[in-house]
Amino acid sequence: MPEPLLEVRALDAFYADFQALFGVSLTVAPGEVVAVIGANGAGKSTLLNSIAGMIRSRRDAIRFKGVPIGDQPAHAVVARGIALVPEGRRLFPSLSVEENLLIGAQLGRPGPWNLNRVYELFPVLAERRNLPSTALSGGQQQMVAIARALMSNPKLLLCDEISLGLAPIVIREIYDRLPSIVAQGCSLIIVEQDIVQALSAARHVYCLQEGRVALTGPATTLTREAISAAYFGT
C-alpha cells in the first residue's frame, strides 16, 4: 500500500472550552476521494477546518505526506498543498471573478492549475471573468470558490458542503468535474449532507455523529440501514 497522503490520528478539536471532535481518525490515499457525512453539528466542518489549519490541534494529530502539521497555521498548511473550499464560498464581493481566482495563486505553488486550466474546467467563469463575484448565481459562485482553491495547486482539496443550497442540475454539473480534478493528481475530502452524492463520488466514507466517527468503510459496501443508524444515532 502507498503511504497515505493524509492521516488524522485521534484528533480532538475545541472551540474555547467546548469540545467538538473526540478522537477522530481518518486516512486519505493519493488520488482518493473521501466523503465525510453526518447531520448538522456532527463536526464535519470542524474536521476540515482542523486539517486546513484554521483550528490548531496536537502536532502529530494530523500528518500530511508523513509530516506532522497539526499545530501549523492555515497559511503554512496551504503552502504545503492543502486547500479549503469553505462552506458559504466566502468570495471577495468587491473583486471580479478573475481577481478572486488570482488570490488563490498568490503562493505560486507549481502545478497544473492556472487561469486557462480552471476556465477550461468551468467555461462559464471565463465568460464572466470581469464581473463582480456577487453578479453570479449561487452555483457559479461555488465554481469560483472551487477554482480559487485549485489555483493554489493543492495535492489535497477540502470541499465543505459544495452542494448546499444549489439546484440539482448545478450539483450534478459540479460533481461531474471532480474526476477531472482527481486526474490532475489531487485527492479530495468532501463534506456532504447529501448521502446519495457522497456515496456516488467517494471511494471511502466516514460518518460523524456528535463529534465521533460512528461508521466508516468503502462506499460500495455500506448499507443504507447502517448509514442511517450512524447518521441519526439510532
Secondary structure, DSSP 8 states (H G I E B T S, - for coil): ----SEEEEEEEEEETTEEEEEEEEEEE-TT-EEEEE--TTSSHHHHHHHHTTSS---GGGEEETTEE-TT--HHHHHHHTEEEE-TT----TTSBHHHHHHHTTTT---SS--HHHHHHHSHHHHHTTTSBGGGS-HHHHHHHHHHHHHTT--SEEEEESTTTT--HHHHHHHHHHHHHHHHTT-EEEEEES-HHHHHHH-SEEEEEETTEEEEEEETTT--HHHHHHHHHT-
